[in-house]
């Protein structure tokens, strides 16, 4: 593969020191469907709106929230196909870690490895950055954890966060409603109420709230 | 197009497309970063890593010259499996030998493959452990990807391909059993990669002793208790009549949606001490 015309990175610096491709990737994320996560005292909640392009789509075939290990899950905002690739790689890395150390992978380790993959694609030949941000939620011996991983490969630990469309509204709402000693049921309720802010219709909210109760 | 890649350690999904867009498309599909590798590095790094057969050739040469091979932990073993009316029962003894010495009096020979699939292993202990571990990992990733319960034939095919690839050098003889959506299954896998599908099976050095019991007493439609009793009898026959097998009996009962791992179900060889006060030896003895 060395003797090809495309062995240079497509992600190059602009004169102002920014990586424009990554900025564009973040724009792609920002126009994706809203997803959010809330860390409670005894667990983590991740939620997203599953908006299908038409009522004819078989909703059971669409899986926006995926399992990486029995105690780590992930939701994305942005390009679905890109997230599938990352989910697959992360699952494999988690399994390799488990096989090597005979210990379930800690959330931080998995996040770090996923972030490393995303960074690789900003500095390799002939590839583009991933157009997704991931919210990784997990529970290990350090307790409940919530991480956001960006297309650049940077990751942040959050108490509560949102991504995608309407992110400023959602974050403002979360800031008001979040408390450190939330229980998981409160967190689920708050997640649904946050999604309602400009995302769900009142009828849908009624349905969800009824289900939760 | 003729892309001469000597760095074949990329995972690239290539498709035979004609035209110049192809070259661009091929590269865009490439997943690994492109590295300029020196010739020495390329020789050392293998396409997939793992087993290098160079040592095997050298070892054979040394054997021919008369060098005695170092002894490794083998499981001279009795492992059995049978299909009963609700599923599969697997049984194994618990002795691991290193030549004439008992290395482990209570080892575990029934390995986990999937929640609904277990595998008994005879042969070199390290080989059976490693191969069942590897394939169990594979099956787990496959389950995540397909969101379905693993099938016994999947485990079977992964195991036999692995063993065939190593041409019998991975000395693992396995009895694989489980219950999936298509029903209960029981298979034997030989170290070179051939397989059998049977209603009852035995492997290991005690296989003849255990098979004698099965051949005379097995019938279709066994109940769970009858099945467990028969498996215990077969393993005990191996334990008492074969030097390579001994100690205790492990059983695993797998039915649809449920499994019971009965570790040390039977202990026919308890330690009996002559004197609880211990022994005293006079000096100079």
Boltz contact constraints between the chains, C-beta under 6 A:
constraints:
  - contact:
      token1: [A, 1]
      token2: [B, 5]
      max_distance: 6.0
  - contact:
      token1: [A, 1]
      token2: [B, 34]
      max_distance: 6.0
  - contact:
      token1: [A, 2]
      token2: [B, 36]
      max_distance: 6.0
  - contact:
      token1: [A, 4]
      token2: [B, 27]
      max_distance: 6.0
  - contact:
      token1: [A, 6]
      token2: [B, 27]
      max_distance: 6.0
  - contact:
      token1: [A, 7]
      token2: [B, 34]
      max_distance: 6.0
  - contact:
      token1: [A, 91]
      token2: [B, 141]
      max_distance: 6.0
  - contact:
      token1: [A, 91]
      token2: [B, 144]
      max_distance: 6.0
  - contact:
      token1: [A, 95]
      token2: [B, 137]
      max_distance: 6.0
  - contact:
      token1: [A, 95]
      token2: [B, 141]
      max_distance: 6.0
  - contact:
      token1: [A, 99]
      token2: [B, 137]
      max_distance: 6.0
  - contact:
      token1: [A, 124]
      token2: [B, 33]
      max_distance: 6.0
  - contact:
      token1: [A, 125]
      token2: [B, 34]
      max_distance: 6.0
  - contact:
      token1: [A, 126]
      token2: [B, 27]
      max_distance: 6.0
  - contact:
      token1: [A, 126]
      token2: [B, 28]
      max_distance: 6.0
